[in-house]
């Protein structure tokens, strides 16, 4: 229970705030309702196959590895 109406214990920061900064926070009830709706519809995020995860990891390490070589100090 909150002690006053100023405290925002049952609200989360809105990931899409409005331009007028009036709706910075959103009620947690909306987040829970969206989670239950996704559960009901089966709209969950799925994990890619282990082969594609390994491919993405290898590609990212290759790109970042060679990218870091360009930041080495000069002689």
N, CA, C and O atoms as a Tinker XYZ file with bonds, in Angstrom:
   300  protein
     1  N      0.844000   -1.173000    0.000000    73     2
     2  CA     0.000000    0.000000    0.000000    64     1     3
     3  C      0.890000    1.237000    0.000000    63     2     4     5
     4  O      1.848000    1.326000    0.769000    81     3
     5  N      0.577000    2.152000   -0.836000    73     3     6
     6  CA     1.357000    3.385000   -0.900000    64     5     7
     7  C      0.852000    4.365000    0.145000    63     6     8     9
     8  O     -0.310000    4.320000    0.548000    81     7
     9  N      1.731000    5.239000    0.571000    73     7    10
    10  CA     1.363000    6.183000    1.622000    64     9    11
    11  C      0.694000    7.440000    1.069000    63    10    12    13
    12  O     -0.045000    8.113000    1.789000    81    11
    13  N      0.941000    7.760000   -0.180000    73    11    14
    14  CA     0.303000    8.924000   -0.790000    64    13    15
    15  C      0.131000    8.666000   -2.278000    63    14    16    17
    16  O      0.635000    7.677000   -2.811000    81    15
    17  N     -0.577000    9.552000   -2.935000    73    15    18
    18  CA    -0.804000    9.389000   -4.362000    64    17    19
    19  C      0.400000    9.803000   -5.201000    63    18    20    21
    20  O      0.422000    9.563000   -6.408000    81    19
    21  N      1.398000   10.419000   -4.580000    73    19    22
    22  CA     2.584000   10.866000   -5.313000    64    21    23
    23  C      3.496000    9.680000   -5.631000    63    22    24    25
    24  O      4.149000    9.658000   -6.674000    81    23
    25  N      3.540000    8.686000   -4.721000    73    23    26
    26  CA     4.408000    7.534000   -4.942000    64    25    27
    27  C      3.893000    6.706000   -6.107000    63    26    28    29
    28  O      2.685000    6.578000   -6.306000    81    27
    29  N      4.817000    6.146000   -6.871000    73    27    30
    30  CA     4.462000    5.365000   -8.050000    64    29    31
    31  C      4.991000    3.946000   -7.894000    63    30    32    33
    32  O      5.857000    3.517000   -8.656000    81    31
    33  N      4.480000    3.228000   -6.925000    73    31    34
    34  CA     4.984000    1.878000   -6.687000    64    33    35
    35  C      4.417000    0.854000   -7.650000    63    34    36    37
    36  O      5.072000   -0.154000   -7.916000    81    35
    37  N      3.246000    1.070000   -8.173000    73    35    38
    38  CA     2.650000    0.099000   -9.079000    64    37    39
    39  C      2.729000    0.546000  -10.533000    63    38    40    41
    40  O      1.885000    0.169000  -11.345000    81    39
    41  N      3.740000    1.349000  -10.865000    73    39    42
    42  CA     3.903000    1.817000  -12.233000    64    41    43
    43  C      5.325000    1.564000  -12.711000    63    42    44    45
    44  O      6.274000    1.549000  -11.927000    81    43
    45  N      5.441000    1.370000  -13.992000    73    43    46
    46  CA     6.732000    1.177000  -14.638000    64    45    47
    47  C      6.962000    2.297000  -15.638000    63    46    48    49
    48  O      6.018000    2.946000  -16.089000    81    47
    49  N      8.230000    2.519000  -15.981000    73    47    50
    50  CA     8.517000    3.535000  -17.002000    64    49    51
    51  C      7.980000    3.051000  -18.343000    63    50    52    53
    52  O      8.130000    1.884000  -18.705000    81    51
    53  N      7.362000    3.955000  -19.061000    73    51    54
    54  CA     6.796000    3.654000  -20.356000    64    53    55
    55  C      7.921000    3.615000  -21.392000    63    54    56    57
    56  O      8.676000    4.581000  -21.500000    81    55
    57  N      8.055000    2.521000  -22.161000    73    55    58
    58  CA     9.116000    2.487000  -23.168000    64    57    59
    59  C      8.841000    3.414000  -24.345000    63    58    60    61
    60  O      9.753000    3.722000  -25.112000    81    59
    61  N      7.600000    3.863000  -24.498000    73    59    62
    62  CA     7.221000    4.769000  -25.580000    64    61    63
    63  C      6.582000    6.020000  -24.977000    63    62    64    65
    64  O      5.369000    6.201000  -25.093000    81    63
    65  N      7.363000    6.878000  -24.343000    73    63    66
    66  CA     6.753000    8.067000  -23.711000    64    65    67
    67  C      6.233000    9.046000  -24.762000    63    66    68    69
    68  O      6.758000    9.141000  -25.871000    81    67
    69  N      5.200000    9.757000  -24.378000    73    67    70
    70  CA     4.623000   10.757000  -25.274000    64    69    71
    71  C      5.535000   11.980000  -25.333000    63    70    72    73
    72  O      6.391000   12.171000  -24.469000    81    71
    73  N      5.348000   12.785000  -26.336000    73    71    74
    74  CA     6.190000   13.970000  -26.499000    64    73    75
    75  C      5.934000   15.011000  -25.411000    63    74    76    77
    76  O      6.831000   15.781000  -25.069000    81    75
    77  N      4.724000   15.039000  -24.867000    73    75    78
    78  CA     4.418000   16.042000  -23.852000    64    77    79
    79  C      4.829000   15.597000  -22.445000    63    78    80    81
    80  O      4.561000   16.319000  -21.485000    81    79
    81  N      5.452000   14.467000  -22.297000    73    79    82
    82  CA     5.979000   13.943000  -21.024000    64    81    83
    83  C      4.885000   13.748000  -19.973000    63    82    84    85
    84  O      5.178000   13.708000  -18.778000    81    83
    85  N      3.638000   13.629000  -20.406000    73    83    86
    86  CA     2.553000   13.427000  -19.451000    64    85    87
    87  C      2.445000   11.957000  -19.056000    63    86    88    89
    88  O      2.084000   11.645000  -17.921000    81    87
    89  N      2.755000   11.049000  -19.987000    73    87    90
    90  CA     2.598000    9.623000  -19.739000    64    89    91
    91  C      3.964000    8.948000  -19.682000    63    90    92    93
    92  O      4.267000    8.085000  -20.506000    81    91
    93  N      4.787000    9.338000  -18.714000    73    91    94
    94  CA     6.112000    8.745000  -18.566000    64    93    95
    95  C      6.000000    7.350000  -17.965000    63    94    96    97
    96  O      6.777000    6.459000  -18.309000    81    95
    97  N      5.031000    7.159000  -17.064000    73    95    98
    98  CA     4.838000    5.873000  -16.404000    64    97    99
    99  C      3.571000    5.209000  -16.909000    63    98   100   101
   100  O      2.639000    5.882000  -17.348000    81    99
   101  N      3.540000    3.879000  -16.844000    73    99   102
   102  CA     2.349000    3.132000  -17.219000    64   101   103
   103  C      2.018000    2.156000  -16.096000    63   102   104   105
   104  O      2.932000    1.661000  -15.435000    81   103
   105  N      0.754000    1.867000  -15.863000    73   103   106
   106  CA     0.385000    0.952000  -14.782000    64   105   107
   107  C      0.907000   -0.447000  -15.039000    63   106   108   109
   108  O      0.925000   -0.910000  -16.179000    81   107
   109  N      1.333000   -1.125000  -13.975000    73   107   110
   110  CA     1.832000   -2.482000  -14.102000    64   109   111
   111  C      0.723000   -3.449000  -14.516000    63   110   112   113
   112  O      0.997000   -4.526000  -15.045000    81   111
   113  N     -0.515000   -3.063000  -14.273000    73   111   114
   114  CA    -1.645000   -3.902000  -14.663000    64   113   115
   115  C     -1.660000   -4.088000  -16.174000    63   114   116   117
   116  O     -2.015000   -5.163000  -16.656000    81   115
   117  N     -1.281000   -3.061000  -16.928000    73   115   118
   118  CA    -1.237000   -3.185000  -18.385000    64   117   119
   119  C     -0.171000   -4.176000  -18.818000    63   118   120   121
   120  O     -0.372000   -4.929000  -19.770000    81   119
   121  N      0.956000   -4.182000  -18.131000    73   119   122
   122  CA     2.028000   -5.117000  -18.462000    64   121   123
   123  C      1.569000   -6.547000  -18.201000    63   122   124   125
   124  O      1.799000   -7.435000  -19.022000    81   123
   125  N      0.924000   -6.768000  -17.067000    73   123   126
   126  CA     0.456000   -8.116000  -16.731000    64   125   127
   127  C     -0.653000   -8.556000  -17.675000    63   126   128   129
   128  O     -0.712000   -9.726000  -18.053000    81   127
   129  N     -1.536000   -7.633000  -18.062000    73   127   130
   130  CA    -2.600000   -7.979000  -19.013000    64   129   131
   131  C     -2.008000   -8.366000  -20.360000    63   130   132   133
   132  O     -2.494000   -9.297000  -21.002000    81   131
   133  N     -0.975000   -7.673000  -20.796000    73   131   134
   134  CA    -0.327000   -8.013000  -22.064000    64   133   135
   135  C      0.347000   -9.376000  -21.974000    63   134   136   137
   136  O      0.308000  -10.146000  -22.933000    81   135
   137  N      0.962000   -9.683000  -20.841000    73   135   138
   138  CA     1.587000  -10.999000  -20.671000    64   137   139
   139  C      0.558000  -12.119000  -20.737000    63   138   140   141
   140  O      0.796000  -13.138000  -21.386000    81   139
   141  N     -0.576000  -11.946000  -20.078000    73   139   142
   142  CA    -1.610000  -12.974000  -20.112000    64   141   143
   143  C     -2.242000  -13.094000  -21.496000    63   142   144   145
   144  O     -2.609000  -14.192000  -21.915000    81   143
   145  N     -2.372000  -11.977000  -22.207000    73   143   146
   146  CA    -2.890000  -12.032000  -23.568000    64   145   147
   147  C     -1.936000  -12.797000  -24.478000    63   146   148   149
   148  O     -2.374000  -13.599000  -25.304000    81   147
   149  N     -0.633000  -12.555000  -24.331000    73   147   150
   150  CA     0.356000  -13.301000  -25.115000    64   149   151
   151  C      0.329000  -14.779000  -24.770000    63   150   152   153
   152  O      0.479000  -15.622000  -25.655000    81   151
   153  N      0.142000  -15.104000  -23.509000    73   151   154
   154  CA     0.052000  -16.505000  -23.098000    64   153   155
   155  C     -1.174000  -17.157000  -23.715000    63   154   156   157
   156  O     -1.109000  -18.299000  -24.171000    81   155
   157  N     -2.285000  -16.443000  -23.733000    73   155   158
   158  CA    -3.524000  -16.989000  -24.279000    64   157   159
   159  C     -3.426000  -17.200000  -25.788000    63   158   160   161
   160  O     -3.910000  -18.206000  -26.306000    81   159
   161  N     -2.803000  -16.255000  -26.498000    73   159   162
   162  CA    -2.695000  -16.348000  -27.950000    64   161   163
   163  C     -1.514000  -17.186000  -28.416000    63   162   164   165
   164  O     -1.470000  -17.601000  -29.574000    81   163
   165  N     -0.557000  -17.439000  -27.530000    73   163   166
   166  CA     0.642000  -18.173000  -27.927000    64   165   167
   167  C      1.638000  -17.311000  -28.656000    63   166   168   169
   168  O      2.406000  -17.818000  -29.473000    81   167
   169  N      1.650000  -16.011000  -28.384000    73   167   170
   170  CA     2.547000  -15.075000  -29.054000    64   169   171
   171  C      3.858000  -14.887000  -28.296000    63   170   172   173
   172  O      4.307000  -13.753000  -28.127000    81   171
   173  N      4.462000  -15.935000  -27.852000    73   171   174
   174  CA     5.705000  -15.824000  -27.094000    64   173   175
   175  C      6.888000  -15.767000  -28.040000    63   174   176   177
   176  O      6.819000  -16.236000  -29.176000    81   175
   177  N      7.972000  -15.186000  -27.556000    73   175   178
   178  CA     9.207000  -15.183000  -28.337000    64   177   179
   179  C      9.775000  -16.595000  -28.330000    63   178   180   181
   180  O      9.748000  -17.275000  -27.304000    81   179
   181  N     10.273000  -17.024000  -29.439000    73   179   182
   182  CA    10.852000  -18.358000  -29.519000    64   181   183
   183  C     12.352000  -18.244000  -29.715000    63   182   184   185
   184  O     12.847000  -17.306000  -30.340000    81   183
   185  N     13.050000  -19.200000  -29.179000    73   183   186
   186  CA    14.502000  -19.210000  -29.302000    64   185   187
   187  C     14.893000  -19.848000  -30.630000    63   186   188   189
   188  O     14.309000  -20.859000  -31.019000    81   187
   189  N     15.864000  -19.278000  -31.327000    73   187   190
   190  CA    16.283000  -19.891000  -32.597000    64   189   191
   191  C     17.004000  -21.216000  -32.339000    63   190   192   193
   192  O     17.356000  -21.538000  -31.204000    81   191
   193  N     17.210000  -21.955000  -33.390000    73   191   194
   194  CA    17.875000  -23.251000  -33.261000    64   193   195
   195  C     19.319000  -23.059000  -32.795000    63   194   196   197
   196  O     19.906000  -22.000000  -33.017000    81   195
   197  N     19.900000  -24.091000  -32.140000    73   195   198
   198  CA    21.292000  -23.970000  -31.680000    64   197   199
   199  C     22.271000  -23.695000  -32.817000    63   198   200   201
   200  O     23.267000  -22.999000  -32.621000    81   199
   201  N     21.997000  -24.236000  -34.005000    73   199   202
   202  CA    22.887000  -23.997000  -35.131000    64   201   203
   203  C     22.887000  -22.523000  -35.519000    63   202   204   205
   204  O     23.950000  -21.951000  -35.758000    81   203
   205  N     21.714000  -21.900000  -35.587000    73   203   206
   206  CA    21.668000  -20.494000  -35.976000    64   205   207
   207  C     22.224000  -19.596000  -34.872000    63   206   208   209
   208  O     22.826000  -18.564000  -35.169000    81   207
   209  N     22.035000  -19.969000  -33.600000    73   207   210
   210  CA    22.663000  -19.206000  -32.508000    64   209   211
   211  C     24.178000  -19.243000  -32.624000    63   210   212   213
   212  O     24.843000  -18.222000  -32.451000    81   211
   213  N     24.721000  -20.410000  -32.915000    73   211   214
   214  CA    26.180000  -20.552000  -33.060000    64   213   215
   215  C     26.682000  -19.748000  -34.254000    63   214   216   217
   216  O     27.749000  -19.136000  -34.193000    81   215
   217  N     25.917000  -19.750000  -35.331000    73   215   218
   218  CA    26.315000  -19.000000  -36.520000    64   217   219
   219  C     26.333000  -17.499000  -36.240000    63   218   220   221
   220  O     27.266000  -16.807000  -36.646000    81   219
   221  N     25.329000  -16.997000  -35.562000    73   219   222
   222  CA    25.276000  -15.569000  -35.237000    64   221   223
   223  C     26.410000  -15.202000  -34.283000    63   222   224   225
   224  O     27.038000  -14.156000  -34.447000    81   223
   225  N     26.677000  -16.038000  -33.299000    73   223   226
   226  CA    27.764000  -15.784000  -32.352000    64   225   227
   227  C     29.115000  -15.785000  -33.060000    63   226   228   229
   228  O     29.945000  -14.916000  -32.794000    81   227
   229  N     29.349000  -16.733000  -33.948000    73   227   230
   230  CA    30.618000  -16.787000  -34.676000    64   229   231
   231  C     30.772000  -15.580000  -35.597000    63   230   232   233
   232  O     31.856000  -15.005000  -35.696000    81   231
   233  N     29.692000  -15.200000  -36.267000    73   231   234
   234  CA    29.747000  -14.041000  -37.159000    64   233   235
   235  C     30.010000  -12.756000  -36.378000    63   234   236   237
   236  O     30.809000  -11.922000  -36.805000    81   235
   237  N     29.344000  -12.595000  -35.239000    73   235   238
   238  CA    29.552000  -11.396000  -34.422000    64   237   239
   239  C     30.974000  -11.351000  -33.869000    63   238   240   241
   240  O     31.595000  -10.289000  -33.851000    81   239
   241  N     31.492000  -12.485000  -33.422000    73   239   242
   242  CA    32.859000  -12.489000  -32.890000    64   241   243
   243  C     33.876000  -12.218000  -33.996000    63   242   244   245
   244  O     34.894000  -11.569000  -33.755000    81   243
   245  N     33.613000  -12.701000  -35.188000    73   243   246
   246  CA    34.505000  -12.438000  -36.320000    64   245   247
   247  C     34.514000  -10.949000  -36.663000    63   246   248   249
   248  O     35.578000  -10.363000  -36.865000    81   247
   249  N     33.341000  -10.344000  -36.728000    73   247   250
   250  CA    33.246000   -8.922000  -37.076000    64   249   251
   251  C     33.860000   -8.052000  -35.991000    63   250   252   253
   252  O     34.646000   -7.152000  -36.289000    81   251
   253  N     33.507000   -8.312000  -34.725000    73   251   254
   254  CA    34.049000   -7.498000  -33.647000    64   253   255
   255  C     35.539000   -7.751000  -33.429000    63   254   256   257
   256  O     36.275000   -6.838000  -33.055000    81   255
   257  N     35.981000   -8.975000  -33.661000    73   255   258
   258  CA    37.408000   -9.281000  -33.522000    64   257   259
   259  C     38.252000   -8.493000  -34.501000    63   258   260   261
   260  O     39.256000   -7.893000  -34.117000    81   259
   261  N     37.853000   -8.489000  -35.761000    73   259   262
   262  CA    38.599000   -7.725000  -36.756000    64   261   263
   263  C     38.371000   -6.231000  -36.583000    63   262   264   265
   264  O     39.236000   -5.431000  -36.938000    81   263
   265  N     37.222000   -5.844000  -36.045000    73   263   266
   266  CA    36.984000   -4.432000  -35.795000    64   265   267
   267  C     37.878000   -3.895000  -34.683000    63   266   268   269
   268  O     38.319000   -2.747000  -34.743000    81   267
   269  N     38.146000   -4.712000  -33.674000    73   267   270
   270  CA    39.019000   -4.276000  -32.587000    64   269   271
   271  C     40.471000   -4.182000  -33.018000    63   270   272   273
   272  O     41.240000   -3.433000  -32.416000    81   271
   273  N     40.861000   -4.914000  -34.034000    73   271   274
   274  CA    42.233000   -4.816000  -34.529000    64   273   275
   275  C     42.518000   -3.436000  -35.122000    63   274   276   277
   276  O     43.668000   -2.996000  -35.148000    81   275
   277  N     41.503000   -2.771000  -35.584000    73   275   278
   278  CA    41.700000   -1.434000  -36.153000    64   277   279
   279  C     41.936000   -0.392000  -35.076000    63   278   280   281
   280  O     42.394000    0.709000  -35.383000    81   279
   281  N     41.636000   -0.708000  -33.822000    73   279   282
   282  CA    41.810000    0.256000  -32.729000    64   281   283
   283  C     43.133000    0.062000  -31.969000    63   282   284   285
   284  O     43.309000    0.628000  -30.889000    81   283
   285  N     44.041000   -0.713000  -32.508000    73   283   286
   286  CA    45.309000   -0.943000  -31.836000    64   285   287
   287  C     46.181000    0.325000  -31.922000    63   286   288   289
   288  O     46.036000    1.114000  -32.856000    81   287
   289  N     47.069000    0.514000  -30.965000    73   287   290
   290  CA    47.906000    1.718000  -30.990000    64   289   291
   291  C     48.895000    1.686000  -32.154000    63   290   292   293
   292  O     49.325000    0.621000  -32.597000    81   291
   293  N     49.235000    2.847000  -32.623000    73   291   294
   294  CA    50.204000    2.939000  -33.723000    64   293   295
   295  C     51.622000    2.894000  -33.155000    63   294   296   297
   296  O     51.830000    3.144000  -31.968000    81   295
   297  N     52.579000    2.579000  -33.999000    73   295   298
   298  CA    53.991000    2.492000  -33.558000    64   297   299
   299  C     54.568000    3.855000  -33.289000    63   298   300
   300  O     55.734000    3.968000  -32.913000    81   299
